[in-house]
Amino acid sequence: MARLKRIVVRMALAGTGLFVAAAGLIALSGLRDDVHPADAAVVLGAEVRGDGTPHPRLAARLDAALALYDSGMVKNVIVSGGTGRSGFDEAA
């Protein structure tokens, strides 16, 4: 029984280690700007404040998409999002 417990603990530790390594690689990959020409850029929604202004996170996404569009790297910009608690449609 003790041997089985050691095996289970080792497997759990190995699984946790693999998960942490994979999450780290995904995070590092997301920090790189690897820009290539594309037909479209998709701007994921985020919060719109009660006064109708975008949350800084959404504003940064929109600014990045505009810069890509202005530079000719993307031909179209698609915005997404729904109507949040503030009552404003993010995509609009």
Buried (B, 14 or more C-beta within 10 A) or exposed (E): EEEEEEEEEEEEEEEEEEEEEEEEEEEEEEEEEEEEEEEEBEBEBBBBEEEEEBBEEBEEBBEBBBEBBEEEBBEEBEBEBEEBEBEBEBEE
